[in-house]
Structure formats: structure tokens, C-alpha cells
Amino acid sequence: MDRMKRSEDGMLKSLSAATLVALLFCAIAASAEDVKSSDIVSAEDSLTDMPFMLLQIQADVQGSLNDLDLDVANASYDLSTTGLEGTEARLVLRRLLETNSNLAEAVTFGKDGKIIVAECQGCEGSEGADISSQEHIAHVLKAKTPTLSGQFLLVEGYHGTALAYPVSSPEGEFLGGISAIIEPDKLMNVMVAPQLRFNASTRSNITDYSFWSMHPDGLIAYDRDESQIGKFLFEDPFYETSPSLLDLGHRIVAERAGHGYYSFQVAEGDERVVTKESYWTTVGLHGKEWRLIVTKILA
């Protein structure tokens, strides 16, 4: 394995800001039929800030995903020499976690899908557990290629996403793999707060801008309102009273970048309804995509 391997998804990062802005503006123009005349002034004002905020967040998130991918790939390379068990394997996992604050835990697993070594606070008891049925583990065991999982609720009570890589011996024999858990909530907070002047500690907005992230299956992966994380936009009753949000959600799933409007209550428990303008774009890794959405309250 090439120690300096980077995911092909890293090509997103190499696009110039001007190119990305042009792509977003093309998507916006294509959706112009959805824009009301009363929204034109607001749209013109936000053209100078919202897309550029979003593109900076996109570059930061994609860059972080690429860096995490490289580090897990390098750990996989190291494990091909140390093997998947023992003190040296444990040190590889510890170094991976020590150098990546967005990773919560890391494990090695064998060809049978059972955890061999686990490194995280309080996860030592998981060694020996059979995780072969988990999406990302099953993929590595079958395809023997790296993968990024969907988001899921861990037993520790937070939502995580797994980045998994196969491990082979120097002779090319498949040994098993490594899986590391990303905390998207922490990763997004670090990227979003500086751009939107967002108070990460209280999760409150200092401005009228906000940010959320959604997977193509409708899962809300990140939101200022923590109660919405883990909900499915098209299934949860909480969103049924906002047809404009559901309509925009279908567009966000279908289109990798764009612009639109929706009306929705301020937050769960706060039934005031406001109109929001939105821009969205995409980051990805190993064929999996996250939609990133910046919004601004209009009225």
C-alpha cells in the first residue's frame, strides 16, 4: 500500500474556489424558477457571503476527511507490519487517536469480524466482540477496500461514523482491518463556528446564519439543535408540518449543490415559523456523500 495514498475524493479539495463558486452559481441559476420576486433583494445580498462561507466550510470539512483518511490508511500500512494484535498494534491505534481529536476510538478486527484490539476510553471490554454484521466491517471483509459508513448511534450515547481500511500482510495475505470512529458533531463544530460566528459551546447562533448537514438518505447528521441529529427528514413527524422543507430536502438529495428557500420553526420547542434561504454543497469519501447546508433567516 502506498503510505502517501489519498482518496480519489480528495479531488474535490483541489478545485479552485472560483470553480466551486461557479458551480454553485450554475446550480442556483438552474433553480431560479423557485425564487419569488420578493426574495431577489435578499438573494443579491447573500451572494456576497453565504456561498463563500459554505465553500470555506466545504474545503475545511473535505480537507479534514482527507486527512483522517490518510492517517487511517497509514495506520493500516503500519499494522500490515506489526500485525493486528499485541502491544505494537495497540501503539499504532493509540498514535492514531492521539494525533486526531476528531477520532473517538479505533479497533483492529480479524477475518472473522471479531475485535482483536480496541483503543478508546472505556471500550476495552469490547475486545472479542463480533462486529461482522456492521455495514463498514462487512464491506471490508467482502470487498477488501476502504469505506466510510453511514452515521449511527454508539452505545456511548453519541453519533459516529466509521472509517475502515483492510489490512494485509507484507506477502499480500488479507488479515482483517482497522476501523476508526469519527465524531461528526465535533468535526463540524470546529469547521462551522469560525465561519458562521457560531457559539460551539452553547450551540447558539450569534448571527442569523445557521448550518446543518444531511446524508442522501435523509438522515440529519448535524444541526445546531441537537435534538434533530439522528432524525430522518422524510420520516420523522417533526417535519411533516413543513412541506417546503420536505420539498427542498428532496432537491438537496437529488442535486449535489444548489440554492432554495423553506419555512420552518426556529427550533424544537420553539414554534415560531421563519423563512430561511439556503445554499448547499457536497463533501465525500469512498463514494459516500454528506450534504452541507448554510441557511439565513429572512423573516
C-alpha positions in Angstrom: 0.0 0.0 0.0 1.3 3.4 -0.8 1.9 5.2 2.5 1.1 8.5 1.0 -2.2 7.4 -0.5 -5.1 9.8 -0.6 -8.7 9.1 -1.5 -9.8 9.9 -5.0 -12.4 12.0 -3.3 -9.7 14.4 -2.5 -10.1 15.9 -6.0 -12.9 18.0 -4.5 -10.2 19.8 -2.4 -8.1 20.6 -5.5 -10.8 22.5 -7.2 -10.2 26.3 -7.1 -12.6 28.4 -5.0 -13.6 30.2 -8.2 -14.6 27.0 -9.9 -16.6 25.9 -6.9 -18.4 29.3 -6.8 -19.2 29.0 -10.5 -20.6 25.5 -9.9 -22.8 26.7 -7.1 -24.0 29.7 -9.1 -24.9 27.5 -12.0 -27.0 25.3 -9.6 -28.6 28.5 -8.3 -29.4 29.7 -11.8 -30.9 26.4 -12.7 -33.3 26.7 -9.7 -34.3 30.2 -10.5 -37.9 29.3 -11.2 -38.2 28.6 -7.4 -37.2 32.2 -6.4 -40.0 34.7 -5.8 -39.6 38.3 -6.8 -39.8 39.3 -3.1 -36.7 37.2 -2.5 -34.5 38.9 -5.1 -33.0 41.6 -2.8 -32.2 39.0 -0.1 -30.6 36.7 -2.7 -28.4 39.5 -4.1 -27.3 40.5 -0.6 -26.4 36.9 0.4 -24.5 36.2 -2.8 -21.6 38.1 -1.2 -21.4 36.0 1.9 -23.4 32.7 2.1 -21.8 30.8 -0.8 -18.3 31.8 0.2 -19.0 30.8 3.8 -20.3 27.5 2.6 -17.4 26.9 0.2 -14.9 27.5 3.0 -16.7 25.1 5.3 -16.7 22.6 2.4 -13.0 23.0 1.9 -12.3 22.6 5.6 -14.6 19.5 6.1 -13.3 17.8 2.9 -9.7 18.6 3.9 -10.3 17.1 7.4 -11.9 14.0 5.9 -9.0 13.6 3.5 -6.5 14.0 6.4 -8.4 11.4 8.5 -8.5 9.0 5.5 -4.7 9.4 5.0 -4.0 8.8 8.7 -6.2 5.6 8.9 -4.6 4.4 5.6 -1.1 4.9 7.2 -2.2 3.1 10.3 -3.4 0.2 8.1 0.0 0.2 6.5 1.8 0.1 9.9 -0.5 -2.8 11.0 0.5 -4.8 8.0 3.9 -5.0 9.6 3.0 -5.2 13.3 0.0 -7.5 12.9 -3.4 -6.9 14.3 -2.8 -7.9 17.9 -0.3 -7.3 20.7 1.5 -4.2 22.1 2.7 -2.9 18.8 -0.7 -3.0 17.2 -2.1 -1.2 20.3 0.5 1.5 20.0 -0.5 2.1 16.3 -4.1 2.7 17.4 -3.0 5.0 20.3 -0.9 7.1 18.0 -3.8 7.4 15.5 -6.1 8.7 18.3 -3.5 11.0 19.9 -3.0 12.8 16.6 -6.7 13.1 15.6 -9.0 14.8 18.1 -12.0 14.0 15.8 -11.5 10.2 16.2 -13.2 8.7 19.3 -12.0 5.1 19.1 -10.1 2.7 16.9 -10.1 -1.1 16.7 -8.5 -3.9 14.8 -10.6 -6.8 13.6 -9.8 -10.2 12.2 -11.1 -12.1 9.1 -13.9 -13.4 11.3 -15.1 -9.8 12.0 -14.2 -10.0 15.7 -12.5 -7.2 17.5 -8.9 -8.0 18.4 -7.6 -4.8 19.9 -9.7 -1.8 21.0 -8.4 1.6 22.0 -10.7 4.2 23.5 -11.8 5.4 26.9 -13.9 2.6 28.4 -14.0 0.3 25.4 -11.5 -2.4 26.5 -14.4 -4.7 27.3 -15.4 -4.8 23.6 -12.3 -6.9 22.6 -13.5 -10.2 21.2 -17.0 -8.9 20.2 -18.3 -9.9 16.8 -18.9 -6.8 14.7 -19.0 -8.6 11.3 -22.6 -7.5 10.7 -21.8 -3.8 10.9 -22.0 -2.1 7.5 -18.4 -1.0 7.2 -16.9 -4.2 8.7 -18.9 -6.4 6.3 -17.8 -4.2 3.4 -14.1 -4.6 4.3 -14.4 -8.3 4.8 -16.1 -8.8 1.5 -14.6 -6.2 -0.8 -11.3 -5.7 0.9 -11.4 -2.0 0.1 -11.7 1.1 2.4 -15.1 2.5 3.2 -16.9 5.3 5.1 -20.0 4.1 7.0 -23.3 5.9 7.5 -23.9 7.6 10.8 -25.1 5.6 13.7 -25.7 5.9 17.5 -23.0 4.3 19.5 -23.6 2.6 22.9 -21.6 5.5 24.5 -24.6 7.8 23.5 -23.1 9.8 20.7 -23.5 9.6 16.9 -20.5 8.4 15.0 -19.3 7.5 11.5 -16.7 4.7 10.9 -13.8 4.9 8.5 -12.5 1.4 7.9 -9.5 0.0 6.0 -8.4 -3.5 5.1 -5.0 -4.8 6.4 -2.9 -7.3 4.5 0.5 -8.9 5.4 3.7 -7.8 3.5 3.1 -11.0 1.5 -0.4 -9.8 0.5 -2.4 -12.1 2.7 -5.6 -10.5 3.9 -5.5 -10.3 7.7 -8.6 -8.2 8.6 -8.8 -4.5 9.1 -8.9 -1.3 11.1 -11.9 0.8 12.0 -11.9 4.3 13.5 -14.9 6.2 14.7 -15.3 9.8 13.6 -17.3 12.2 15.7 -19.0 14.3 13.0 -20.5 16.6 15.6 -17.1 17.7 16.9 -15.6 17.9 13.5 -18.5 20.1 12.2 -18.3 22.4 15.3 -14.7 23.2 14.7 -15.3 23.9 11.0 -18.6 25.8 11.3 -18.1 28.1 14.3 -15.4 30.3 12.8 -17.3 30.8 9.5 -20.8 31.5 10.9 -19.7 33.1 14.2 -21.4 30.2 15.9 -21.0 29.6 19.6 -19.9 25.9 19.7 -20.1 25.6 23.5 -23.7 26.7 23.8 -24.7 25.7 20.2 -26.4 29.1 19.8 -26.3 31.4 16.8 -24.7 34.8 17.2 -26.0 35.8 13.8 -28.9 34.9 11.6 -26.8 32.3 9.8 -27.0 28.6 10.7 -25.8 25.3 9.3 -26.9 21.7 9.1 -25.8 18.5 7.3 -27.8 15.7 5.8 -26.9 12.4 4.2 -28.6 11.4 0.9 -30.9 9.0 2.8 -32.4 12.0 4.7 -30.5 11.5 7.9 -29.9 14.8 9.8 -26.2 14.3 10.6 -25.6 17.7 12.2 -27.7 20.6 13.4 -27.4 23.5 15.8 -30.5 22.0 17.5 -29.0 18.7 18.9 -32.5 17.2 19.2 -32.7 17.0 15.4 -29.4 15.0 15.0 -30.3 11.4 14.0 -33.8 12.2 12.8 -34.8 11.3 9.2 -36.1 14.3 7.3 -38.6 12.3 5.3 -39.8 10.0 8.0 -39.9 11.9 11.3 -43.3 13.5 12.3 -41.4 16.6 13.4 -41.0 17.7 9.8 -44.5 16.8 8.5 -45.8 20.4 9.0 -43.2 21.9 6.8 -43.9 20.9 3.2 -41.5 23.5 1.8 -38.6 21.9 3.9 -39.5 18.5 2.6 -39.6 19.7 -1.0 -36.2 21.4 -0.6 -34.9 18.2 1.1 -35.8 16.2 -2.0 -33.8 18.7 -4.1 -30.9 18.5 -1.7 -30.8 14.8 -2.0 -31.0 14.9 -5.8 -28.7 17.8 -6.5 -25.1 18.0 -5.2 -25.2 21.8 -5.0 -27.9 24.4 -5.1 -30.0 27.2 -3.6 -33.5 27.4 -2.3 -36.0 28.6 0.4 -38.1 26.9 3.1 -40.2 27.8 6.1 -39.7 26.1 9.4 -40.0 26.6 13.1 -37.0 28.2 14.9 -36.2 25.0 16.9 -37.9 22.1 18.5 -39.8 23.6 21.4 -39.9 27.0 19.7 -42.9 27.1 17.4 -42.2 30.4 15.8 -42.0 29.9 12.0 -39.4 31.7 9.9 -38.4 31.7 6.3 -34.9 30.6 5.5 -32.7 31.0 2.5 -30.3 28.0 1.9 -27.2 27.1 -0.1 -25.9 23.6 -0.1 -22.9 21.7 -1.5 -21.3 18.3 -1.0 -18.3 16.6 0.5 -17.5 12.9 0.2 -15.2 10.0 0.8 -15.1 6.5 -0.7 -18.3 7.0 -2.6 -20.3 8.3 0.4 -21.6 11.9 0.4 -22.6 14.4 3.0 -24.7 17.5 2.0 -23.6 20.7 3.8 -26.3 23.4 4.1 -25.9 27.0 5.2 -29.1 29.0 6.0 -30.0 32.5 6.8 -33.3 33.7 8.4 -35.1 36.2 6.2 -38.3 36.8 8.1 
